[in-house]
Amino acid sequence: MSNISALSFVSCFKSILNNFVKPEFHEKVILKQINFVDDKIYLEFDEIYICAKTRLFIDNNSTILTAENIKKIKSNCRKYYIEICEQILTRFNFEDAVLLALQSIDPQNLSQTIVPLIKLFPNLVEDKDIEECDEEWRTLIFQSAVPKTLAF
């Protein structure tokens, strides 16, 4: 990911889900509650997104690939997507306050104040420095030199 905001992380995860899960099962639900065992959540095999190279492989070999071969390829793609999503869900808590607070440092959506971050990390800024720290933050967000993306 090129951005370290919680929103872009969630968007990235949802874009993976969009490749193989019906929209109604991921657009307005708590991500941790998606049941990957339930087959009704999945797109039909002909609707699953497969990468361009895989699509070209299938198209270029249409005379030798059977419908069963193509279904197997797409089934393996779906298994891969499921594994990716399950691994992400075991490693990241999308409801974590710190992860959610990272959206305030997204250069495209900077928070007007640094107070939410200070509250999450009270040991980083002493009481006597809070105002100065917030003023520096506000100066930074209003400078035109702030890049609109953070690339890593």
C-alpha positions as a printed NumPy array, in Angstrom:
array([[  0.   ,   0.   ,   0.   ],
       [  1.247,   3.455,  -0.774],
       [ -0.704,   5.085,   2.037],
       [ -0.684,   4.248,   5.717],
       [ -4.234,   5.254,   6.51 ],
       [ -6.764,   2.872,   7.98 ],
       [ -9.243,   3.87 ,   5.316],
       [ -6.924,   2.941,   2.473],
       [ -6.113,  -0.334,   4.217],
       [ -9.802,  -1.178,   4.527],
       [-10.349,  -0.107,   0.905],
       [ -7.52 ,  -2.364,  -0.227],
       [ -9.002,  -5.291,   1.707],
       [-12.456,  -4.617,   0.279],
       [-11.008,  -4.496,  -3.231],
       [ -9.721,  -8.038,  -2.69 ],
       [-13.157,  -9.093,  -1.442],
       [-14.743,  -7.487,  -4.486],
       [-12.799,  -9.933,  -6.67 ],
       [-14.739, -12.947,  -5.429],
       [-17.441, -12.01 ,  -2.888],
       [-20.882, -10.636,  -3.752],
       [-21.077,  -6.936,  -2.82 ],
       [-23.96 ,  -7.401,  -0.376],
       [-21.733,  -9.641,   1.729],
       [-18.898,  -7.161,   2.182],
       [-20.065,  -3.599,   1.55 ],
       [-22.071,  -2.957,   4.709],
       [-20.892,  -5.611,   7.125],
       [-18.261,  -5.824,   9.809],
       [-15.322,  -7.38 ,   8.017],
       [-14.563,  -9.836,  10.823],
       [-18.091, -11.234,  10.44 ],
       [-17.662, -12.426,   6.848],
       [-18.167, -16.174,   6.82 ],
       [-15.854, -17.628,   4.183],
       [-17.315, -21.113,   4.749],
       [-20.704, -20.008,   3.412],
       [-20.769, -20.632,  -0.36 ],
       [-23.669, -18.225,  -0.925],
       [-21.369, -15.214,  -0.417],
       [-19.262, -15.973,  -3.483],
       [-19.596, -14.673,  -7.008],
       [-20.225, -17.26 ,  -9.681],
       [-17.008, -18.65 , -11.186],
       [-17.516, -16.694, -14.428],
       [-17.725, -13.454, -12.38 ],
       [-14.578, -13.961, -10.277],
       [-11.835, -11.512, -11.127],
       [ -8.712, -13.256, -12.363],
       [ -5.571, -11.34 , -13.211],
       [ -4.843, -10.306, -16.775],
       [ -2.165, -12.958, -17.317],
       [ -4.504, -15.713, -16.158],
       [ -7.28 , -14.364, -18.38 ],
       [ -4.868, -14.313, -21.352],
       [ -3.696, -17.837, -20.539],
       [ -7.284, -19.09 , -20.572],
       [ -8.131, -17.193, -23.753],
       [ -4.966, -18.294, -25.56 ],
       [ -5.521, -21.919, -24.602],
       [ -9.26 , -22.108, -25.108],
       [ -8.896, -24.954, -27.595],
       [ -7.144, -27.231, -25.108],
       [ -8.712, -26.145, -21.805],
       [-11.981, -27.792, -20.914],
       [-14.747, -26.048, -18.973],
       [-13.713, -28.198, -16.011],
       [-10.081, -26.976, -16.336],
       [-11.231, -23.353, -16.342],
       [-13.499, -23.961, -13.346],
       [-10.54 , -25.531, -11.503],
       [ -8.347, -22.494, -12.282],
       [-11.001, -20.11 , -10.983],
       [-11.646, -22.31 ,  -7.97 ],
       [ -7.944, -22.128,  -7.128],
       [ -8.048, -18.342,  -7.549],
       [-10.985, -18.182,  -5.124],
       [ -9.119, -20.383,  -2.623],
       [ -6.157, -18.035,  -2.922],
       [ -8.35 , -14.974,  -2.27 ],
       [ -9.95 , -16.695,   0.728],
       [ -6.551, -17.518,   2.193],
       [ -5.332, -13.939,   1.709],
       [ -8.429, -12.53 ,   3.415],
       [ -8.335, -14.969,   6.294],
       [ -4.658, -14.215,   6.881],
       [ -5.292, -10.459,   6.839],
       [ -8.203, -10.829,   9.264],
       [ -6.086, -12.863,  11.681],
       [ -3.309, -10.28 ,  11.617],
       [ -5.181,  -6.97 ,  11.646],
       [ -7.947,  -5.7  ,  13.866],
       [ -9.903,  -3.282,  11.685],
       [-11.55 ,  -1.881,  14.802],
       [ -8.266,  -1.072,  16.549],
       [ -8.217,   2.537,  17.749],
       [ -4.611,   3.081,  16.664],
       [ -5.221,   1.724,  13.176],
       [ -8.323,   3.881,  12.838],
       [ -6.441,   6.941,  14.11 ],
       [ -3.876,   6.551,  11.343],
       [ -6.433,   8.023,   8.967],
       [ -5.725,  11.393,  10.563],
       [ -2.207,  11.351,   9.074],
       [ -3.391,  10.524,   5.56 ],
       [ -2.009,  13.438,   3.465],
       [ -5.235,  13.519,   1.433],
       [ -7.383,  13.78 ,   4.541],
       [ -5.34 ,  15.364,   7.312],
       [ -7.077,  15.889,  10.608],
       [ -7.384,  19.518,  11.757],
       [ -5.715,  18.638,  15.048],
       [ -3.25 ,  16.112,  16.375],
       [ -5.254,  15.646,  19.588],
       [ -6.709,  12.216,  18.613],
       [ -3.176,  10.891,  18.179],
       [ -1.959,  12.504,  21.376],
       [ -4.805,  10.823,  23.268],
       [ -3.768,   7.426,  21.898],
       [ -0.091,   7.97 ,  22.737],
       [ -0.133,  10.113,  25.902],
       [  3.432,   9.166,  26.832],
       [  4.863,  10.755,  23.661],
       [  3.91 ,  14.367,  24.361],
       [  4.251,  16.056,  27.729],
       [  1.36 ,  18.252,  28.893],
       [  3.458,  21.402,  28.588],
       [  4.14 ,  20.623,  24.893],
       [  0.627,  19.729,  23.72 ],
       [ -0.295,  23.198,  22.418],
       [  3.016,  23.633,  20.628],
       [  2.724,  20.196,  19.076],
       [ -0.826,  20.926,  17.875],
       [  0.23 ,  24.303,  16.451],
       [  3.074,  22.638,  14.535],
       [  0.622,  20.067,  13.2  ],
       [ -1.796,  22.778,  12.056],
       [  1.052,  24.702,  10.419],
       [  2.12 ,  21.548,   8.613],
       [ -1.337,  20.739,   7.242],
       [ -1.774,  24.227,   5.828],
       [  1.588,  24.341,   4.063],
       [  1.349,  23.742,   0.354],
       [  4.574,  21.707,   0.493],
       [  2.815,  18.751,   2.131],
       [  2.813,  15.916,  -0.394],
       [ -0.616,  14.463,  -1.154],
       [  0.581,  10.881,  -0.834],
       [  3.056,   8.983,   1.281],
       [  5.031,   6.492,  -0.764],
       [  7.066,   3.813,   0.961]])
